[in-house]
Amino acid sequence: MTPDISGPRARLLILGLATAVLAAVAVVATVRAADRAGERDRARPGEPVARAGVVTLRQQGRLLFRNLAWGPQRDHISSLPLTTMAGPRTAAPRNCLRFHAAAGTGICLRATGGVVPGHEAVLLDARLRPVRTFPVPGMPTRARVSPSGRLVAWTVFVSGDSYAGGAFSTRTAIYDTRTGTLRSDLESFTVVKDGQRHRAADHNFWGVTFAAGDNRFYATLATGGRTYLVEGDLARRTLRTLRENVECPSLSPDGTRVAFKKRVPGAFADAPWRLHILDLRTGRETALAERRSVDDQALWLNGHTLLYALPGDFGADLWSIPADGGGAPRMIVKSGTSPAVIA
């Protein structure tokens, strides 16, 4: 005999069973989500330990960086002593995708929540508290603070420029913390190439590095399928090309040398860069002993050593290399990126 499923009682029974099944599915999903969240909050074997604590830009002799060790402090700005960059790291409740700091000023590029996710640049004080926030039009890629702490620069990848085609496009801004002036796009500066003003729709800039004096800076210009080291003058709003095939420059503490990544012949298309040093006075280039491709804006740890990030087990690790072309690469911070030296 076929059961009657058309009556009110049968329909209520079916509804009850369906509700129970859905409730069970929801419970299982919640438990699994909690397990995944718990997994994110637990350090994994071989990872450094990050502990919540106080981090400021006034603690001298420290290396600050974005912590990538798994756990509740992942992506938080963390601190280690320069003398022993091992052991537990202290993490501040400030999460960033890109970070840099100098002389009591910090810059944090981070994602924003909401219905439409985005990104923003957050100016930080010496206690890593937000001072001012700027919306940015794309994915963060580079950030720098001038040695005095007065000037702050950031670069983001953007999409939608008609001239860019399949290549990337960038926006680079510089903010003056003293005057409150925001130069929102270096593309508004006058470019001088080979002694002549150079106009092109495909100008892209990234990787600002500041000289002492808070007027002169260096950056990368991409145009016509080539890259150039440019020297910038904030007061005159000009950019002068100095050398071809230079990306992500980083000025040495004494202002005489630039570390940069250079495309080298014979390298793989997706890993084409090698770290070099350019002597600004003589024009002499020195290839560094790091043979792997480095897609990062290196940072001077001191006058003779560079820091840079390479892919690692949990995102990226920080490595060091002598700036004279000798020595060998050495990992100094596991699960970290975006360093800043607080000397």
N, C-alpha and C positions, 0 to 999 in steps of 0.2 A: 504494500500500500504506500503510495507516494505521500510524504508529509505535506501538510498544508502550510505554506510559508506566506500566504497572502493576508492572514488575519492580523489584527492589531498586536496580539501577544507575540506572534512570531516575529513581526517587524521590530518590536521592542527588544526581543532577545537578540536578534541579529545586530541591532544598533549597539546593544550593550557589549556584545562580543567584539565588534569593530572598535569600539572605544577602548576596550581593554587591550586589544592588540596595539593600537596607536600609542597608548600610554606606555606599554612595555617597550616599544621601539624608542620612544622619547627617553625613557630611563636608560636604556642601553647607550643611546647616543650621548646622553649627558655624562654617563660614567666614562665612556671612551674619551670625550672631550676633556674631562677632568684628568684622566690619565695622561693625555697629551700635554695638558697644561702643567701637570706635575713633572713630566719628563723635561719640559722646557725649564722648569725651576730647579732641576737637579743638575749639579755639575757632572760632566761625563768623565770617564777614566782618562787620565792624561792631561786634563785641562787644568789651568791655573784656578786658584780660588779667589773670588772677588767678594769683599766684605763691605757693607754699607758703612759710610763714615763721612768725615768732613774733608772736603777738598777745596782749596782756594788757589788763587793765582799769586798769592804772596808767600807761599811755602817754597823757599828757594831750594835748589838742589834736587828738583823733582822732574820726572818725565810724566806728562799728562797725555792721555790718549783715549780713543774710543775702545772700550772693553768689548771683546767678542767672545769671551768665555761664556759657555751656556749657563743659564741660571737667571734669577730675578734682576741681576745687575747687567745683563747683556745690553750693549749699546750705550751704557752709561759712561760718562767721563770718569776716568780712573787715574790713579796716581801711584807711582813707584819711585823710590829713591834712585838717583842717578848712580850712586855708588854700588848698589846691589839690586839690579833689576830682575829679581827673582823673589819667590815667596808670595804671600797673599798681597793682593792689590786693594787699595782703598777706592771705593766707588761712590760718587756723588749722585744724588737723585736728579740727574740731568742727562737725558738721552739725546744723542746727535748722530747724524749720518756722516757729517764732516765737521771737523773741529780744528781750531787753532787758537793760540793765545800768546800775548807778549805784554810785558809792562802793565799788568793789571787789567788788560782788556781781552775779552774772549769773543769768538764768533762761533755760533752753533747753527749748522744747517740741518733742519729736521723735517720730518713728515708731519702734516696736520691731519686731524681727524675730520669728522663731519660726513655729510651725505656725499659731497664731492671731495675726495682726498686731494691734497695738494702739498706744497712745501713752503717753508719760510726760513728766512735768515733772522737769527735772534742775537742781538748784541748783548753780551754778558759783562757784569762787573766783576771785581776781584773775588767776590764770594759766589760766583757763577749764578747770580740772580739776573733775570731778564731786565734789560734797560730799555730796549726798543726792538720792535719786530717789523720786518719787511716781508711782504709776500714776494715770492719768486716764481718765475714762469715755467719752471721745469725741474728736472732731477738734479740734485746737488752733485758736484764733481770736484771742486777745488775751493779752498778757503785759506786766507792768510791775513795776519795782523802785522803792521809795521813794527820795527824794533822799539819805537817810542810808545806804541799802543794807541797812537792817534788815528791812524788810517786802517781801514778794514776792507778787504776785497773778497768777493765770492764769484764763482762761476757755476752756471747750471746748463744742462743740456735742454734744448727746446725742440719742438716739432712744429711744422706748419709753414716754415719759410719756403716759398716757392722756388727760390734759387738753389736750395740745398739738395734737391733731388733725393737720392738714396743716402747721401752723406749726412753727418750730424751737423747741428747748428748750436751755437752757444750764445749766452748772454753773460757778460762780466760787468759787475758793478763795483764801485769804490765809494765808501762812505767816510766822511771826515767827522770824527766824534767831537772835535772842538767847535767847528762851525755849524754842524748839522747839515752839511751839504752832501747830497746823494747824487753821484754821477751814475745813473742807472744803466748805462750801456756804453762801453768803450767804442762802439761803432760810430758814435757821434764825434770822436776825435779825428783830427787830420792826420793822415798817414803819409809819411815821406819815404819813398823808396828810390834808391839810386839818385838821390838829390832832387827828385821830382815828386810833386803831389800825386798820390796814387788813389784813384777812385775805382771801386768795384763793389758790386752788389753782394759778393760772397765773402766779405770780410768777416772772420770769426776770431775771437780772442779768448784766451784762457791762461791759467797758471800765472797769476800776478805774484811777483816777489818785490819787496820794497827795499830801497836803499835808505841809509840814514839821511835825515833832513826833511823827510815827509813831503818831498816833491817828485823826486826821481823814482822810477820803478821800471821793472822789466816784465815782459809777458811774451806769450806766443801769438803770432798772427798766422792764420791760415787763409790763403787765397790762391786761386788758380791751380789747385791741387798740390801746393807746396806750403811748407811751414817756415816761419822766420822768427828769430829772436828780435824783439823790438824794445827800444828804450823809450819810456814814456816821460812826459813832462806835464804834471797836473796843472800847473799855472797856465801854461800855454795851450793845453789840451792838444798836444801833438804826440805822435808815435813815429819813431824813426827806425827803419829796419837796419840790423847790424850784421846778421849772419843767417844763412839758409840751413834748413834741416835741424832746427832746435825746437824742442817741445818741453813744456813744464819746467821753466828755469827756476833755480833756487840760488839766491845770492849768498855768498859766504859772509861770515860775520865781519870780516875786514873790508868787504866790498870790492875785492879784486878778482874774484872768480865766480863763475856760474856753473852749478851742476845742472845737468839736463839729460833728457832721454833723446836718443838719436836713432833714426831708422838706418839700419845697416844692410848692405847687400848680402844676399844669400840667406837671410833669415826667413822664417815662416811668415806668411802674410798676416796671421792672427797673433804673432808674437815677434814684431819686427824691431823692438827697441833695445838699445844697450846704454848703460849709464856712462856719461862722459863729463869731463871738467873742461871748461873754457877759461883760459887766462885772458881777462878783458884788456890787459895792457899789451900783451904780445900777440894775442890771437891764437896761441898754441892750444891744441886740443889734446887731452889725455884720456884714453879709454880706461875705465876702471876694471877691476878684477872680477866683478860680477858678470858671469857669462849668460845668465838667464835674462829673459825679457822682463823689463820693469815698466809696468804701466802705472806710474805714480809720480807725484811731485816730491822728489827727495827733500829731506830736511837736514840741515847741518846740525849735528849733535854738538860739535865744537869746531874749531878751525881746521881740523884735519880728519874728521870722520863724518860720514853721511848715514842717515837713517832712511829706510824706504820699506814699503809694504810689498809682500809677495803672497799669492794664494796659499792658504794653509788648511789644516784639517777642519777648523771651525770658522772659516771665513778668510782670515788673513793673519800673517805674522809680521813682526817688525824685525828687519835685518840691518846690520851695519857693515860698512866697507870703508877702508882707508881712501882718502881723496887723492892720494899720490899715484894711484895705479898699481900699487903693490898689495900685499896681504891677501886675505881670503874672506869671503862673506861669512858672517856669523849671526845666527839668530839671537836676538837679545830680549825680545818680548813675544811670547807665544799668545796667539789669540788677541791681537791688538792692531789698530791702524790709526791714522790721523794724529800723529804725535805733535806735541809742543814741548819745548825745553824751557823750564823755569829755572834759570841759572842763579 
